[in-house]
Amino acid sequence: MENISRTIEILGDLILINNDRIEGYERALKEIENDPANADLIPMFLRFIDDSRRYKVELGTEIAVLGSEMNKGTTVPGKLHRAWMSIKEAFTGHDRHSILEECEFGEDAIKKTYQEALNEEVLAAYIREILMEQEAELIEAHDEIKELRDSVS
């Protein structure tokens, strides 16, 4: 029973960090919506939002199988980061490098959360497999953001 409770907690944390990721990319989309120079980022950001929504459904399904309900909020650190971003914008603006830098920061956070979850021994093999597949996609997304950020002069 303790393993089930801990598994539900871990999956719930992953849902929350995916909610943060969705909100972060929605915010980034608002920042670039009227900026033709960054219009090429829109499909990528939309894809990352869709990915996190899919991850949430997969994680929520496993939580339901375990007899609980999916978390619907965001994490406190995620809310604090978004508040900090609002303050930072007043000083740095919305240039491509800073937008991609903030996106990479978010990708670093979600990667770390998945790595911590995968270090938990209580996870059943089939849940670990789901998380490893999601993590692999998240690493690709991180690398895509980082490469774009590094290409901006």
C-alpha positions in Angstrom: 0.0 0.0 0.0 2.9 2.3 0.8 4.4 1.8 -2.7 1.0 2.6 -4.3 0.7 5.9 -2.3 4.3 6.8 -3.2 3.8 6.0 -6.9 0.6 8.1 -7.0 2.6 11.0 -5.4 5.4 10.7 -7.9 3.0 10.6 -10.9 1.1 13.5 -9.4 4.3 15.6 -9.2 5.0 14.8 -12.8 1.5 16.0 -13.8 2.1 19.2 -11.9 5.5 19.8 -13.7 3.8 19.1 -17.0 1.1 21.7 -16.1 4.0 24.1 -15.5 5.5 23.3 -18.9 2.2 23.9 -20.6 1.7 27.3 -18.9 5.3 28.2 -19.7 4.9 27.6 -23.4 1.5 29.3 -23.5 3.2 32.3 -21.9 6.0 32.1 -24.5 3.4 32.0 -27.3 1.8 35.2 -26.0 5.2 36.9 -26.0 5.8 36.0 -29.6 2.3 36.1 -31.1 2.8 39.5 -32.8 6.6 39.0 -33.6 7.2 37.8 -37.1 10.9 37.3 -36.3 9.9 34.5 -33.8 7.0 33.0 -35.7 9.0 30.0 -36.5 8.9 29.0 -32.8 5.2 28.8 -32.7 4.8 25.2 -34.1 7.5 23.9 -31.8 5.9 25.5 -28.7 2.5 24.1 -29.7 4.0 20.7 -30.2 5.6 20.8 -26.7 2.2 21.8 -25.2 0.5 18.9 -26.9 3.3 16.6 -25.7 2.8 17.6 -22.1 -1.0 17.2 -22.4 -0.4 13.7 -23.7 2.0 12.9 -20.9 -0.6 14.2 -18.4 -3.3 11.9 -19.8 -0.9 8.9 -19.7 0.1 9.7 -16.1 -3.5 10.4 -15.1 -4.6 7.1 -16.5 -2.1 5.3 -14.3 -3.1 7.3 -11.2 -6.8 6.3 -11.9 -5.8 2.7 -12.2 -4.1 3.0 -8.8 -7.3 4.4 -7.4 -6.7 8.1 -7.1 -7.4 11.3 -9.1 -5.1 13.5 -11.2 -3.6 16.7 -9.9 -4.9 19.8 -11.6 -2.7 22.6 -10.4 0.9 23.7 -11.0 3.9 23.5 -8.7 4.8 26.4 -6.3 8.3 26.6 -7.9 6.7 26.9 -11.3 4.4 29.7 -10.1 7.4 31.5 -8.6 9.4 31.1 -11.8 6.6 32.6 -13.9 6.4 35.5 -11.4 10.1 36.0 -11.7 9.9 35.9 -15.5 7.3 38.8 -15.3 9.7 40.9 -13.3 12.6 40.0 -15.5 10.6 41.0 -18.7 10.4 44.6 -17.4 14.2 44.7 -17.6 15.1 42.4 -20.5 12.2 42.5 -22.9 11.1 39.7 -25.2 14.2 39.0 -27.4 14.6 35.6 -29.0 17.6 34.6 -26.8 15.8 35.4 -23.5 12.6 33.6 -24.6 14.6 30.5 -25.5 16.7 30.8 -22.3 13.6 30.7 -20.2 12.2 27.8 -22.1 15.5 25.9 -21.6 15.3 26.7 -17.9 11.8 25.1 -17.8 13.1 22.1 -19.8 15.9 21.6 -17.3 13.4 21.6 -14.5 11.1 19.0 -16.1 14.1 16.8 -17.0 15.3 16.9 -13.4 11.9 16.0 -12.1 11.7 13.0 -14.4 15.2 11.9 -13.4 14.3 12.1 -9.8 11.1 10.1 -10.4 13.0 7.4 -12.3 15.4 7.1 -9.3 12.5 6.0 -7.1 12.6 2.3 -6.5 8.9 1.9 -5.8 7.8 2.4 -9.4 6.5 -0.7 -11.2 8.4 -1.7 -14.4 5.5 -0.7 -16.7 5.3 2.8 -15.1 9.0 3.2 -15.3 8.8 2.4 -19.0 6.2 5.1 -19.5 8.3 7.6 -17.7 11.4 6.6 -19.7 9.6 7.1 -23.0 8.3 10.5 -21.9 11.8 11.5 -20.6 13.4 10.6 -23.9 11.0 13.0 -25.7 11.7 15.7 -23.1 15.4 15.3 -23.6 14.9 15.8 -27.3 12.8 18.9 -26.7 15.4 20.3 -24.3 18.2 19.7 -26.9 16.1 21.4 -29.6 15.6 24.5 -27.4 19.2 24.6 -26.4 20.4 24.3 -30.0 18.2 27.2 -31.0 19.2 29.3 -28.1 22.9 28.7 -28.8 22.4 29.7 -32.4 21.1 33.1 -31.5 23.9 35.7 -31.4 
